[in-house]
């Protein structure tokens, strides 16, 4: 039972983290955009 609870908590935390890292923003034809704060271009 303890392993099941640990697994469920881990799954919930992993799902929540992925959602927090997502961001909106327009992308160019290659799927890239420039971070306005750092000026660095990155692609998805």
C-alpha positions as a Markdown table, in Angstrom:
| # | Residue | x | y | z |
|---|---|---|---|---|
| 1 | Unk | 0.0 | 0.0 | 0.0 |
| 2 | Unk | 2.9 | 2.4 | 0.8 |
| 3 | Unk | 4.4 | 1.8 | -2.6 |
| 4 | Unk | 1.0 | 2.6 | -4.3 |
| 5 | Unk | 0.7 | 5.9 | -2.4 |
| 6 | Unk | 4.3 | 6.8 | -3.3 |
| 7 | Unk | 3.7 | 6.0 | -7.0 |
| 8 | Unk | 0.5 | 8.1 | -7.0 |
| 9 | Unk | 2.1 | 11.1 | -5.4 |
| 10 | Unk | 5.1 | 10.9 | -7.8 |
| 11 | Unk | 2.7 | 10.8 | -10.8 |
| 12 | Unk | 0.8 | 13.8 | -9.5 |
| 13 | Unk | 3.9 | 15.8 | -9.0 |
| 14 | Unk | 5.3 | 14.9 | -12.4 |
| 15 | Unk | 2.1 | 15.9 | -14.1 |
| 16 | Unk | 2.0 | 19.2 | -12.2 |
| 17 | Unk | 5.6 | 20.1 | -13.1 |
| 18 | Unk | 5.0 | 19.6 | -16.8 |
| 19 | Unk | 2.1 | 22.0 | -16.8 |
| 20 | Unk | 4.1 | 24.6 | -14.9 |
| 21 | Unk | 6.9 | 24.5 | -17.5 |
| 22 | Unk | 4.6 | 25.1 | -20.4 |
| 23 | Unk | 4.4 | 28.6 | -21.8 |
| 24 | Unk | 2.5 | 30.4 | -24.6 |
| 25 | Unk | 4.0 | 32.4 | -27.3 |
| 26 | Unk | 4.1 | 32.6 | -31.1 |
| 27 | Unk | 6.6 | 30.4 | -33.0 |
| 28 | Unk | 8.2 | 30.8 | -36.4 |
| 29 | Unk | 8.1 | 28.3 | -39.2 |
| 30 | Unk | 10.7 | 26.1 | -37.5 |
| 31 | Unk | 8.8 | 26.1 | -34.2 |
| 32 | Unk | 11.2 | 28.5 | -32.5 |
| 33 | Unk | 10.9 | 31.9 | -30.7 |
| 34 | Unk | 13.1 | 34.4 | -28.9 |
| 35 | Unk | 12.9 | 34.8 | -25.2 |
| 36 | Unk | 12.3 | 38.5 | -24.7 |
| 37 | Unk | 14.1 | 38.6 | -21.3 |
| 38 | Unk | 17.3 | 36.8 | -22.3 |
| 39 | Unk | 17.3 | 37.3 | -26.1 |
| 40 | Unk | 18.0 | 33.6 | -26.6 |
| 41 | Unk | 16.2 | 31.8 | -29.4 |
| 42 | Unk | 14.9 | 28.3 | -28.6 |
| 43 | Unk | 12.8 | 25.7 | -30.4 |
| 44 | Unk | 10.1 | 23.2 | -29.3 |
